[in-house]
């Protein structure tokens, strides 16, 4: 049997057909505690984190979201593959104005709390935190990790984040809007030398970012593609046709919110 090419190996991993990584994620997943390696699920904290560091699976100094073992594997097998994924962006609305009303240290604590809430709900739905940048959180829901329900999981994570941040009632502690979109992306090890990261590139990511920019506080803009892939129940939801910056065609999206707490 011919040895799979690097692209075939990446495709197997990203679609859930790579047995070794699947076994590792299941095995490391029973050990406490998050945060975890984006790829192999090795824990970085708690008793599990102590064990991982002892066997050289601790967080890499070059990319704190990957363990040393996975980063070595990425350098050994750079590349990726085009696969269908779902992307979630969550953005703090009016963060500039919020920052103006706070001391820098207080604003930093607020954002750290937001990042922590986002990481928790994304992890619960088997997503991967791609990055925290400025006032935004970006997550990838890849079939190999989130399963065939990756779109439904991303929508659930977005709703969970609105709940966690209080955007479902009067006790909200930070205003958040989100966007969810499903499509084909290049996913893999991107960059050169030490400046290499596991991420996704392409129009799917860009479209999600543009969607999120149009979401109001407490709103999730779910593209028609994501709604269809996630089996979203759209009865009673507002539908919008959006003109997204940099895109030649409009995008249809559903507006979802979280029911207010009584």
C-alpha positions as CSV (number, residue, x, y, z in Angstrom):
1,X,0.0,0.0,0.0
2,X,1.4,3.4,-1.1
3,X,2.4,5.8,1.7
4,X,0.0,8.7,1.8
5,X,1.2,12.1,0.6
6,X,1.5,15.0,3.0
7,X,-1.7,16.5,1.7
8,X,-3.5,13.2,2.1
9,X,-2.2,12.8,5.6
10,X,-3.5,16.3,6.5
11,X,-6.8,15.6,4.9
12,X,-7.2,12.4,6.9
13,X,-6.4,14.3,10.1
14,X,-8.7,17.2,9.4
15,X,-11.7,14.9,8.4
16,X,-11.2,12.5,11.3
17,X,-9.7,9.6,9.4
18,X,-6.3,9.8,11.0
19,X,-6.4,7.1,13.7
20,X,-3.3,8.0,15.6
21,X,-4.4,11.6,16.3
22,X,-8.0,10.5,17.1
23,X,-6.6,8.1,19.7
24,X,-4.4,10.8,21.2
25,X,-7.2,13.3,21.5
26,X,-9.4,10.8,23.2
27,X,-6.6,9.7,25.5
28,X,-5.4,13.1,26.5
29,X,-9.0,14.4,26.8
30,X,-9.6,12.4,30.0
31,X,-6.8,14.2,31.7
32,X,-7.4,17.6,33.4
33,X,-7.3,20.4,32.6
34,X,-7.7,23.1,29.9
35,X,-6.3,25.0,28.2
36,X,-5.2,22.3,25.8
37,X,-3.1,21.8,22.7
38,X,-5.2,22.7,19.6
39,X,-4.2,19.5,17.8
40,X,-3.6,16.6,20.2
41,X,-5.7,17.8,23.2
42,X,-2.9,17.5,25.6
43,X,-3.7,19.5,28.8
44,X,-1.5,22.4,29.8
45,X,-2.6,22.8,33.4
46,X,-3.5,20.8,36.5
47,X,-2.2,17.2,37.1
48,X,-2.5,16.4,33.4
49,X,-0.3,19.4,32.5
50,X,2.4,18.3,34.9
51,X,2.4,14.9,33.2
52,X,2.5,16.4,29.7
53,X,5.5,18.5,30.6
54,X,7.3,15.5,32.0
55,X,7.0,13.7,28.6
56,X,7.7,16.8,26.5
57,X,4.1,17.6,25.6
58,X,4.1,20.9,27.4
59,X,3.2,24.1,25.6
60,X,5.6,25.3,23.0
61,X,7.4,28.6,23.7
62,X,6.9,29.5,20.0
63,X,3.1,29.0,20.0
64,X,1.4,28.6,23.4
65,X,-1.7,27.0,21.8
66,X,0.3,24.0,20.6
67,X,2.3,21.5,22.5
68,X,6.0,20.9,21.8
69,X,5.3,17.4,20.2
70,X,2.7,18.8,17.8
71,X,4.9,21.8,16.8
72,X,7.7,19.4,16.0
73,X,5.3,17.3,13.9
74,X,4.1,20.5,12.0
75,X,7.7,21.4,11.2
76,X,8.3,17.8,10.0
77,X,5.2,17.7,7.8
78,X,4.3,21.3,6.8
79,X,1.3,21.7,4.6
80,X,-2.4,21.3,4.8
81,X,-5.6,20.5,2.8
82,X,-8.8,22.2,1.7
83,X,-11.7,21.0,3.8
84,X,-15.2,22.2,4.7
85,X,-15.2,23.8,8.2
86,X,-17.2,26.2,10.2
87,X,-15.7,29.4,11.6
88,X,-16.9,31.4,14.5
89,X,-15.9,35.0,15.2
90,X,-17.0,36.8,18.4
91,X,-16.4,40.5,18.9
92,X,-16.8,42.9,21.8
93,X,-19.0,45.7,20.5
94,X,-17.9,49.2,21.3
95,X,-14.6,48.1,22.9
96,X,-13.0,51.5,22.1
97,X,-15.6,53.3,24.1
98,X,-15.4,50.8,26.9
99,X,-11.6,51.1,27.1
100,X,-11.9,54.9,27.3
101,X,-14.0,54.6,30.5
102,X,-11.6,52.2,32.2
103,X,-8.1,52.1,33.5
104,X,-5.9,50.0,31.3
105,X,-5.4,47.3,33.9
106,X,-9.2,47.1,34.5
107,X,-9.8,46.8,30.8
108,X,-7.2,44.1,30.5
109,X,-9.0,42.1,33.2
110,X,-12.3,42.5,31.4
111,X,-10.8,41.2,28.2
112,X,-9.1,38.3,29.9
113,X,-12.5,37.4,31.4
114,X,-14.0,37.5,27.9
115,X,-11.2,35.4,26.4
116,X,-11.7,32.8,29.2
117,X,-15.5,32.6,28.6
118,X,-14.9,32.2,24.9
119,X,-12.3,29.5,25.4
120,X,-14.6,27.6,27.7
121,X,-17.7,27.4,25.4
122,X,-15.5,26.7,22.3
123,X,-13.8,23.8,24.1
124,X,-17.2,22.5,25.3
125,X,-18.4,22.3,21.6
126,X,-15.1,20.6,20.4
127,X,-13.9,23.7,18.6
128,X,-10.4,25.0,18.4
129,X,-9.5,28.5,19.5
130,X,-7.6,29.9,16.5
131,X,-6.6,33.2,18.1
132,X,-7.5,36.0,20.4
133,X,-6.8,39.2,18.7
134,X,-7.7,42.7,20.0
135,X,-11.3,42.5,21.1
136,X,-12.2,39.3,19.1
137,X,-12.1,35.6,19.5
138,X,-11.7,33.3,16.5
139,X,-12.6,29.6,16.6
140,X,-12.4,26.8,14.0
141,X,-14.8,23.9,14.0
142,X,-13.1,21.2,12.0
143,X,-14.8,17.8,11.2
144,X,-11.8,15.8,12.5
145,X,-12.2,17.4,15.9
146,X,-15.8,18.6,16.1
147,X,-17.4,15.8,14.0
148,X,-19.9,16.0,11.2
149,X,-22.0,18.4,13.4
150,X,-19.3,21.1,13.3
151,X,-21.7,23.8,12.1
152,X,-24.3,23.1,14.8
153,X,-21.5,23.0,17.3
154,X,-20.2,26.5,16.2
155,X,-23.8,27.9,16.5
156,X,-24.1,26.4,20.0
157,X,-20.8,27.8,21.0
158,X,-21.9,31.3,19.8
159,X,-25.1,31.0,21.8
160,X,-23.2,29.8,24.8
161,X,-20.8,32.7,24.7
162,X,-23.8,35.2,24.6
163,X,-25.1,33.4,27.7
164,X,-21.8,33.4,29.5
165,X,-21.3,37.2,28.9
166,X,-24.8,38.0,30.0
167,X,-26.1,39.1,26.5
168,X,-29.3,37.1,27.3
169,X,-30.5,39.5,30.0
170,X,-30.0,42.7,31.9
171,X,-26.9,41.5,33.7
172,X,-24.6,41.5,30.7
173,X,-21.0,42.4,31.7
174,X,-19.7,42.9,28.2
175,X,-21.5,43.5,24.8
176,X,-20.7,40.7,22.3
177,X,-21.8,40.1,18.7
178,X,-20.9,37.0,16.7
179,X,-20.8,35.6,13.2
180,X,-20.8,31.9,12.0
181,X,-20.1,30.7,8.5
182,X,-19.4,27.3,6.8
183,X,-17.3,26.8,3.7
184,X,-14.1,25.4,2.3
185,X,-10.8,26.6,3.8
186,X,-7.2,25.7,3.5
187,X,-6.4,24.3,7.0
188,X,-2.9,23.4,8.1
189,X,0.5,24.5,9.0
190,X,0.9,28.0,7.6
191,X,4.1,30.1,7.6
192,X,7.8,29.5,7.4
193,X,10.6,28.6,9.9
194,X,9.7,29.4,13.5
195,X,6.8,31.7,12.3
196,X,4.5,28.7,11.7
197,X,1.0,28.2,13.0
198,X,-1.9,25.8,12.7
199,X,-4.7,27.9,11.3
200,X,-7.3,28.3,8.4
201,X,-7.1,30.6,5.4
202,X,-9.4,31.6,2.7
203,X,-12.7,33.3,1.9
204,X,-14.6,31.4,4.6
205,X,-12.6,33.0,7.3
206,X,-12.9,36.5,5.7
207,X,-16.6,36.1,5.2
208,X,-17.1,35.2,8.9
209,X,-15.1,38.3,9.9
210,X,-17.2,40.6,7.7
211,X,-20.4,39.0,9.1
212,X,-19.3,39.6,12.6
213,X,-18.6,43.2,11.9
214,X,-22.3,43.7,11.1
215,X,-23.7,41.9,14.2
216,X,-25.1,44.0,17.0
217,X,-24.6,43.3,20.7
218,X,-26.5,40.1,21.6
219,X,-26.8,39.1,17.9
220,X,-25.4,36.0,16.1
221,X,-25.3,36.4,12.3
222,X,-25.4,32.9,10.9
223,X,-24.8,32.6,7.1
224,X,-27.3,30.6,5.1
225,X,-24.5,28.1,4.4
226,X,-23.9,27.6,8.2
227,X,-27.6,27.5,8.9
228,X,-28.1,24.7,6.3
229,X,-25.1,22.7,7.4
230,X,-26.1,23.0,11.1
231,X,-29.8,22.2,10.6
232,X,-30.8,25.5,12.2
233,X,-34.5,25.9,13.0
234,X,-35.1,29.3,11.3
235,X,-38.8,29.7,12.1
236,X,-39.2,33.0,13.8
237,X,-35.7,34.2,13.0
238,X,-35.0,37.4,11.1
239,X,-33.3,37.0,7.7
240,X,-31.0,39.6,6.3
241,X,-29.3,40.1,3.0
242,X,-26.0,41.7,3.7
243,X,-23.5,43.5,1.5
244,X,-20.1,42.6,2.9
245,X,-17.0,44.8,2.4
246,X,-14.7,43.4,-0.2
247,X,-17.2,40.8,-1.5
248,X,-18.9,41.1,-4.9
249,X,-22.0,39.2,-3.9
250,X,-24.4,39.7,-1.1
251,X,-24.7,37.1,1.7
252,X,-27.9,35.9,3.2
253,X,-27.8,35.4,7.0
254,X,-30.2,34.6,9.9
255,X,-30.1,36.6,13.0
256,X,-30.1,34.5,16.2
257,X,-30.3,35.7,19.8
258,X,-30.4,34.0,23.1
259,X,-33.8,33.9,24.9
260,X,-33.8,36.4,27.7
261,X,-33.6,35.0,31.2
262,X,-36.7,35.4,33.3
